[in-house]
Amino acid sequence: MLTLSLVLPLTLTACSSGSEAKAGSADDVVVLRMSHFMPAPSAMNADIFEPWAKKIEDESNGRIKIENFPGSTLTKPSDTYEAVVNGRVDIGIQLQGYTSGRFPLSQIAELPGLSNSASQMSCLMQTLYDNGTIASEYEDSHVISLYGLGPGVLHSTKLIVKPEDMRGLRIRRPSAVAGDIIESMGAAPVGLPATDIYTSLQRGVIDGLSLPWDGVPIFRVNELVKNHTNIPLYSSSVVINMNKEKYDSLPPDLQKVIDDNSGMVFAKKVGDMLNENDTKALQDAKNAGDTIVDIPDPLNDPAWSSLLKQGTQKYLNSVNQNGVDADAVYEQVKAASEACKV
């Protein structure tokens, strides 16, 4: 009897604990590793990505925890999207332009004259994804959001007033689109990630760069460059993607938490903040006594228009060669751009 009395409670306990484990599985914490290239102290990391991760943790009642790895500490800037697709990280944030030829349709939106602010570019990119214009380029992952930066302007060691002033200069470009535009001006485009800008300027590897205003203090360009040509040459776009299998493995209520903090809601918040940062960085440059040349509408400026249009068509032609009607997509992008005007 003693033996039976010991065995029976043990059997009941084992059955009970297994049932409880199954019932409590919804309370297991899902840890998602997020990788991006923005420095940890930057406003994008501190004011957008970190609070976004915290909001998802709070709304999931702690069942989702996002571990944030800023400053390219986990993946290279150009490898982040594919690292997510392959499952090496769960969430990634990358400029499409960092992977040349990978997102040709998306980069049509980066061409001159299509966006004048981060808000407009963010709306434009998310709209193009939502309406299916560029969605095929992201079928291998779950897209959380697409957003855009403010116009990329010129910051250089030599003052640039007209296109001829760019001849022979080595200008950092973030993407093939920007490279075509820079090359059309007679400059030599140099491809390198934003994290290498400071040392490249310091060593004389480049004579200048194209970068939105908000990036000037982030990457300490203001310490080395005092000439700025405030011309919207192009606009960069960014994709935030999540590993598709990881997203699909989440229960519906946790997927909803991700979805509620994705898409146009996220894009608008980022765009508005970047607008403020662009304005502040430009004012800081003025306050510092930097030399600033304003060319607000280069597509209608006789000195710049023809060359910019040549650079635009060069990019469209390169996409057309892959059997895609880039000119038709360009018209769709222009229509979305008009709809996204603030």
C-alpha positions as CSV (number, residue, x, y, z in Angstrom):
1,M,0.0,0.0,0.0
2,L,2.9,2.3,0.8
3,T,4.3,1.8,-2.7
4,L,1.0,2.5,-4.4
5,S,0.4,5.6,-2.3
6,L,3.8,7.0,-3.5
7,V,3.4,6.1,-7.2
8,L,-0.1,7.4,-7.6
9,P,0.7,11.0,-6.5
10,L,3.8,11.0,-8.7
11,T,1.8,9.9,-11.7
12,L,-0.9,12.5,-11.1
13,T,1.8,15.2,-10.7
14,A,3.5,14.3,-13.9
15,C,0.2,14.4,-15.9
16,S,-0.7,17.7,-14.2
17,S,2.7,19.4,-15.0
18,G,2.5,18.4,-18.7
19,S,-1.0,19.8,-19.0
20,E,0.1,23.0,-17.3
21,A,3.1,23.4,-19.6
22,K,0.8,23.1,-22.7
23,A,-1.7,25.6,-21.3
24,G,1.0,28.0,-20.4
25,S,2.8,27.9,-23.7
26,A,1.2,31.2,-24.7
27,D,3.1,32.8,-21.9
28,D,6.5,31.8,-23.3
29,V,8.6,34.9,-24.3
30,V,9.4,35.2,-28.0
31,V,12.8,36.9,-28.3
32,L,13.4,38.7,-31.7
33,R,16.9,40.0,-32.6
34,M,16.8,43.3,-34.5
35,S,19.8,44.6,-36.5
36,H,20.4,47.9,-38.1
37,F,23.2,50.3,-39.0
38,M,22.2,53.5,-37.1
39,P,24.5,54.4,-34.2
40,A,23.2,53.7,-30.8
41,P,23.1,57.4,-29.7
42,S,21.3,58.5,-32.9
43,A,17.8,59.9,-32.8
44,M,16.5,57.1,-35.1
45,N,17.7,54.5,-32.6
46,A,16.9,56.3,-29.4
47,D,13.6,57.9,-30.4
48,I,12.2,55.4,-32.9
49,F,13.6,51.9,-32.8
50,E,14.0,51.5,-29.1
51,P,10.5,52.9,-28.2
52,W,9.0,50.8,-31.0
53,A,10.6,47.7,-29.5
54,K,9.4,48.7,-26.0
55,K,5.8,49.4,-27.3
56,I,5.6,45.9,-28.9
57,E,6.9,44.4,-25.6
58,D,4.3,46.3,-23.6
59,E,1.4,45.6,-26.0
60,S,2.3,41.9,-26.0
61,N,2.3,41.9,-22.2
62,G,5.9,40.9,-22.2
63,R,5.4,37.9,-24.5
64,I,7.6,39.5,-27.2
65,K,11.0,40.9,-26.4
66,I,13.0,42.6,-29.1
67,E,16.8,42.7,-28.6
68,N,18.1,45.7,-30.5
69,F,21.6,45.6,-32.1
70,P,22.4,49.1,-33.5
71,G,25.5,50.3,-35.3
72,S,26.0,47.2,-37.5
73,T,27.1,45.2,-34.5
74,L,25.2,42.1,-35.7
75,T,25.1,42.4,-39.5
76,K,26.8,44.5,-42.1
77,P,24.7,47.4,-43.5
78,S,24.5,45.7,-46.9
79,D,23.7,42.2,-45.6
80,T,20.9,42.9,-43.2
81,Y,17.9,42.3,-45.4
82,E,19.3,38.9,-46.6
83,A,20.3,38.0,-43.0
84,V,16.6,38.3,-42.1
85,V,15.5,36.2,-45.1
86,N,18.0,33.5,-44.1
87,G,17.0,33.6,-40.4
88,R,20.3,34.8,-39.0
89,V,18.4,37.7,-37.5
90,D,14.7,38.1,-37.0
91,I,14.2,41.8,-37.8
92,G,16.4,44.0,-40.0
93,I,16.5,47.6,-41.1
94,Q,18.4,48.4,-44.3
95,L,18.6,51.0,-47.1
96,Q,17.5,49.3,-50.3
97,G,20.4,51.1,-52.1
98,Y,23.0,49.3,-50.0
99,T,22.3,46.1,-52.1
100,S,22.9,47.2,-55.7
101,G,20.3,45.8,-58.1
102,R,18.3,44.0,-55.4
103,F,15.4,46.4,-55.3
104,P,15.4,48.1,-58.8
105,L,11.7,49.1,-58.8
106,S,11.8,50.4,-55.2
107,Q,14.7,52.6,-56.1
108,I,12.8,54.3,-58.9
109,A,11.1,56.3,-56.1
110,E,14.6,57.6,-55.2
111,L,15.0,59.6,-58.4
112,P,15.1,63.4,-58.4
113,G,11.9,65.4,-58.2
114,L,9.7,62.7,-56.6
115,S,10.1,63.7,-52.9
116,N,10.9,66.9,-51.1
117,S,10.7,65.6,-47.5
118,A,11.0,62.5,-45.4
119,S,7.3,62.5,-44.7
120,Q,6.5,62.5,-48.4
121,M,9.1,59.8,-49.1
122,S,7.8,57.6,-46.3
123,C,4.3,57.9,-47.5
124,L,5.4,57.2,-51.1
125,M,7.4,54.0,-50.2
126,Q,4.6,52.5,-48.1
127,T,2.0,53.4,-50.6
128,L,4.0,51.7,-53.4
129,Y,4.2,48.6,-51.3
130,D,0.6,48.6,-50.2
131,N,-0.7,49.1,-53.8
132,G,1.5,46.3,-55.2
133,T,3.8,48.4,-57.4
134,I,6.9,47.2,-55.6
135,A,5.6,44.3,-53.4
136,S,7.1,41.6,-55.6
137,E,10.6,42.6,-54.5
138,Y,9.9,41.7,-50.9
139,E,8.1,38.3,-51.2
140,D,10.9,36.5,-49.4
141,S,10.2,38.2,-46.1
142,H,7.5,39.8,-44.0
143,V,7.6,43.6,-44.5
144,I,7.0,45.5,-41.3
145,S,7.3,48.9,-42.9
146,L,9.0,51.0,-45.6
147,Y,10.0,54.6,-45.0
148,G,12.1,57.3,-46.6
149,L,14.7,59.8,-45.7
150,G,14.8,63.5,-46.5
151,P,16.3,64.6,-49.8
152,G,20.0,63.8,-50.1
153,V,22.0,67.0,-50.5
154,L,25.7,67.7,-51.1
155,H,28.2,68.3,-48.4
156,S,31.7,68.9,-49.7
157,T,35.2,70.2,-49.0
158,K,34.9,72.4,-52.1
159,L,32.0,74.7,-52.6
160,I,29.6,73.4,-55.3
161,V,27.4,76.1,-56.9
162,K,26.9,74.6,-60.4
163,P,27.3,71.1,-61.9
164,E,30.7,72.0,-63.3
165,D,32.0,72.4,-59.8
166,M,31.5,68.7,-59.3
167,R,33.8,67.6,-62.1
168,G,36.6,65.3,-60.8
169,L,35.4,65.2,-57.2
170,R,35.0,61.9,-55.4
171,I,31.5,61.9,-53.9
172,R,30.2,59.2,-51.7
173,R,26.9,57.8,-53.0
174,P,24.5,55.6,-51.0
175,S,22.9,53.8,-53.9
176,A,23.1,53.2,-57.7
177,V,20.4,55.9,-58.2
178,A,22.5,58.5,-56.5
179,G,25.5,57.2,-58.3
180,D,24.0,57.8,-61.7
181,I,23.0,61.3,-60.7
182,I,26.4,62.1,-59.3
183,E,28.2,60.6,-62.4
184,S,26.0,62.7,-64.7
185,M,27.5,65.8,-63.1
186,G,31.0,64.7,-63.9
187,A,31.9,63.5,-60.4
188,A,33.2,60.1,-59.4
189,P,30.7,58.2,-57.2
190,V,32.2,56.3,-54.4
191,G,30.1,53.5,-52.8
192,L,30.6,53.1,-49.1
193,P,28.2,52.7,-46.1
194,A,27.4,55.7,-43.9
195,T,29.4,54.3,-41.1
196,D,32.6,54.8,-43.1
197,I,31.9,58.5,-44.1
198,Y,33.9,60.1,-41.3
199,T,37.1,58.2,-41.7
200,S,36.9,58.5,-45.5
201,L,36.5,62.3,-45.3
202,Q,39.3,62.5,-42.7
203,R,41.7,60.5,-44.9
204,G,40.8,62.3,-48.1
205,V,39.3,59.2,-49.7
206,I,36.3,61.3,-50.7
207,D,35.9,65.0,-51.3
208,G,32.2,65.1,-50.3
209,L,29.1,63.1,-50.0
210,S,25.4,63.1,-50.7
211,L,23.4,62.7,-47.4
212,P,20.1,64.0,-45.9
213,W,20.6,66.8,-43.4
214,D,19.7,64.7,-40.4
215,G,22.7,62.5,-41.1
216,V,25.2,65.3,-40.8
217,P,25.4,65.3,-37.0
218,I,24.7,61.5,-36.7
219,F,27.8,60.7,-38.8
220,R,29.8,63.8,-37.6
221,V,30.1,65.3,-41.1
222,N,29.7,68.7,-39.5
223,E,33.1,68.3,-37.9
224,L,34.9,68.0,-41.2
225,V,32.8,69.7,-43.9
226,K,31.6,73.3,-43.9
227,N,30.2,73.6,-47.5
228,H,26.7,72.5,-48.3
229,T,24.7,72.6,-51.6
230,N,21.1,72.3,-50.4
231,I,19.8,70.6,-53.6
232,P,17.4,67.6,-53.5
233,L,19.4,65.2,-55.8
234,Y,17.7,62.0,-54.7
235,S,15.9,60.4,-51.7
236,S,16.9,57.2,-50.0
237,S,14.4,54.6,-48.9
238,V,14.5,52.0,-46.1
239,V,12.9,48.6,-45.5
240,I,12.2,47.0,-42.1
241,N,11.6,43.3,-42.7
242,M,11.0,40.3,-40.5
243,N,11.8,36.7,-41.1
244,K,8.7,35.2,-42.7
245,E,8.9,31.9,-40.9
246,K,9.4,33.6,-37.6
247,Y,6.4,35.9,-38.2
248,D,4.2,32.9,-39.4
249,S,5.1,31.0,-36.2
250,L,3.6,33.6,-33.9
251,P,0.1,33.1,-32.6
252,P,-2.5,35.4,-34.2
253,D,-2.7,37.8,-31.2
254,L,1.1,38.4,-31.3
255,Q,1.0,38.8,-35.1
256,K,-1.6,41.5,-34.5
257,V,0.7,43.3,-32.1
258,I,3.4,43.5,-34.8
259,D,0.8,44.5,-37.5
260,D,-0.7,47.3,-35.3
261,N,2.8,48.8,-35.2
262,S,3.6,48.4,-38.8
263,G,2.8,49.9,-42.2
264,M,1.8,53.5,-42.8
265,V,1.4,54.1,-39.0
266,F,5.1,53.5,-38.5
267,A,6.1,55.2,-41.8
268,K,4.3,58.4,-40.9
269,K,5.8,58.6,-37.4
270,V,9.4,58.1,-38.8
271,G,8.8,60.6,-41.6
272,D,7.6,63.3,-39.2
273,M,10.5,62.9,-36.9
274,L,13.1,62.9,-39.7
275,N,11.5,66.2,-41.0
276,E,12.2,67.8,-37.7
277,N,15.7,66.4,-37.6
278,D,16.5,67.7,-41.1
279,T,15.2,71.2,-40.2
280,K,17.3,71.2,-37.0
281,A,20.5,70.0,-38.7
282,L,20.2,72.6,-41.4
283,Q,19.7,75.4,-38.8
284,D,22.7,74.2,-36.8
285,A,24.8,74.4,-40.0
286,K,23.6,78.0,-40.5
287,N,24.3,78.9,-36.9
288,A,27.8,77.5,-37.2
289,G,28.5,79.8,-40.1
290,D,28.8,77.1,-42.8
291,T,28.4,78.1,-46.4
292,I,25.1,77.0,-47.8
293,V,24.0,77.3,-51.4
294,D,20.2,76.8,-52.0
295,I,18.9,75.1,-55.2
296,P,15.4,74.1,-54.2
297,D,14.0,73.1,-57.6
298,P,16.8,71.7,-59.7
299,L,14.6,70.0,-62.2
300,N,13.5,73.5,-63.3
301,D,16.9,75.1,-62.9
302,P,18.6,75.6,-66.3
303,A,22.0,74.8,-64.9
304,W,20.9,71.4,-63.3
305,S,17.8,70.2,-65.1
306,S,19.3,68.6,-68.2
307,L,21.9,66.6,-66.3
308,L,19.5,65.4,-63.7
309,K,17.1,64.2,-66.4
310,Q,20.0,62.4,-68.1
311,G,20.8,60.6,-64.8
312,T,17.2,59.7,-64.3
313,Q,16.8,58.2,-67.7
314,K,20.1,56.3,-67.4
315,Y,18.7,54.6,-64.3
316,L,15.4,53.8,-65.9
317,N,17.2,52.4,-69.0
318,S,19.3,50.1,-66.8
319,V,16.1,48.7,-65.2
320,N,14.4,48.3,-68.6
321,Q,17.3,46.1,-69.7
322,N,16.1,43.5,-67.2
323,G,12.8,43.1,-69.0
324,V,10.9,45.4,-66.7
325,D,8.9,48.4,-68.0
326,A,10.6,50.9,-65.7
327,D,9.1,53.9,-67.5
328,A,5.6,52.6,-66.7
329,V,6.6,52.1,-63.1
330,Y,8.0,55.6,-63.0
331,E,4.6,57.0,-64.0
332,Q,3.0,55.0,-61.1
333,V,5.6,56.4,-58.7
334,K,4.9,59.9,-59.9
335,A,1.2,59.5,-59.3
336,A,1.8,58.1,-55.8
337,S,4.3,61.0,-55.1
338,E,1.6,63.5,-56.0
339,A,-0.9,61.8,-53.7
340,C,1.6,61.9,-50.8
341,K,2.4,65.6,-51.0
342,V,2.0,67.2,-47.6
